[in-house]
Amino acid sequence: MAEHILQAHDLVMKFGRKCVLDRISMQLERGEILAIVGGSGSGKSTLMRQLALLQTPTSGSIELFGERVLEMSEFRTLPLRRRMGVMFQNGALFGDLTVLENISMPLREHTSISLETIEQIAMLKLALAGLEPEAAALFPSQLSGGMRKRAAVARGIAMDPEILFLDEPGSGLDPVSADAMDDLVLHLKRTLGLTVVLVTHDMDSLWRVADRIVLLADTRIAAEGTLQEVLESGHAAAHKFFHGRRGRVVGATYDQ
Amino acid sequence: MEQARSQRQVNSRTGFAIEGSRATCVGNWQAQELHDVEKLMSQVKWPADAVEFDLGGITSLDTVGAWLLFRTIREIDDGNRQLSVLNVNEQHQKLLDLVEDRSESIRKPPKPYVPGVLESIGRHTSSQFLQYFEFLNFIGKLAIVFSKLFLRPWRLRWGLVVKELQSAGVNALPIVGLLAFLIGIVIAYQGGIVLRDYGANIYVADIVGLSMVRELAPLITAIIVAGRTGSAYTAQIGTMMVTEEVDALRSIGVAPLEILVLPKLVALVIALPLLTVFADAMGLFGGMIMASSMLDLNSSTFINRLTEAMTMNSYLSGIGKAPVFAAIIAVVGCFQGFRVYGSAESVGRQTTISVVESIFLVIIVDAAFSVAFSKLGI
């Protein structure tokens, strides 16, 4: 039985009267790649933000690395946050810092190793994320969408986190870059032993990288398990999501 | 057995110790803990003939730790030493392989290009000239749109004008009124100190009246509005530039100047003189309160003196400046909004520039008015 490094119990999120998430319970096992999927507005980004401790649910509890984090003060969760990395949808790179400075930032803040070593580590992470060394001197505004996401991943893994959250890693990228992004996720999992939570609605990504899928529909978890299990679950939402015209094309090619 | 004992002897804190040719690494080799190790590794005198790194005591290793080890091994590898790494578990080996694989790409990072002094001066100068040119261009375009308005005044979006009047005018009343009131008190107090010594208490009405109505009310109001409304114009248009809403307007075939700038300009040219009148009244009221409490000048005496001291000219010379200030604030605010490009960060920068520039221009123009009025004898 694999270790559960992140567990959520009965998460409820309400915006005013509108219920976005209704009693969501789920676990994350060490070393797996978990994909949270669902239609637009199904609350998948909200769920990810809650798991990454960026948003507090209306009610429910989250156990991260064996500690109940929602009862803890923001200050006390800081050491736990260092063990997680987040790649935001549009990168959220600091605009007035170069790529290298962006990646060095967590190391500068949390360690007292020498600047030279920090820069070397940042260059290493840059290479791991699949960027050319020349990109280090550029500012975020000079990067293409794909490079920005890679730089954001590099910053996310700067401190060797145990969990990496990826918000729509493939969105806004051309198919080739999106494929390369999937490769990157698999590569990071293999080399660094990362646990990855990703939010996506890209079918290709689901087929290629996800070990397990959580399908959100109508504020609840509609289906959960490997892609095959979700497909066979017979849930109406799963059917609609995966057997729609877009889903079927991809599914057909992979089935062969 | 023997190995286990030697591990216990070494301090369980993160670090390493050299005994003979064996370097025993222990503890938590993670980024947060490694600063001492890093220092030690560069200072320590390594055995000349052979070094065996024993990783058996490392409880956890991350890429920083792996890189430090790898770098040190590479540095001390001079060809004569026998180097070996012992007791590496599978996961640590993976990380060591990882940094070795990527070690090629870890080199001195390229530095971003920083221009020299002369080049910076040159760049700044040319960009300033370019900005003046753009500003004139903007004013020219605006003039064309404005002149068309005279031919077809019904084309102006009066709905938007009313909305802007509400936000730039009505909503600014409390802050403008309060500040003008306080300025009136301050002027009466400062003037009162001197006048009391000369027994010329009554002339406090002259001081408050003339300074307030001719100079302070228009200026203070313009400065408040520049900070409050001019910045809002820049931020609004700037945000629309970032989200491509301005381009969307163009693509629909609507001139952004007509829908975004003109209503604001018209509304502010109407609102600012009205706000100035309100500031006049509040300032005089403040002065009157101070005069009665400090100089025992009752309000009817104060008002009587006021009507003698003030002329229509001085009142109009104050109010007359307001539409000019309004035009400056609206045009600068909108212009800087259109100069936003790229990211949201640029919105903040242009907003700051907009406020500073419009206050600067307002004061310059105010000084020019003073010179002109003195020459004309108004």
Interface residues (C-beta under 8 A of the other chain):
Chain A: G95 D96 T98 L100 L107 H110 T111 S112 I113 S114 T117 E119 Q120 I121 A122 M123 L124 K125 L126 A127 L128 P133 E134 A136 A137 L138 F139 S141 M159 D160 T191 L192 G193
Chain B: Q30 A31 Q32 L34 H35 E38 D62 T63 V64 W67 L68 R71 Q91 K94 L95 L98 V99 R102 S105 I106 R107 P109 P110 K111 P112 Y113 G342 S343 E345
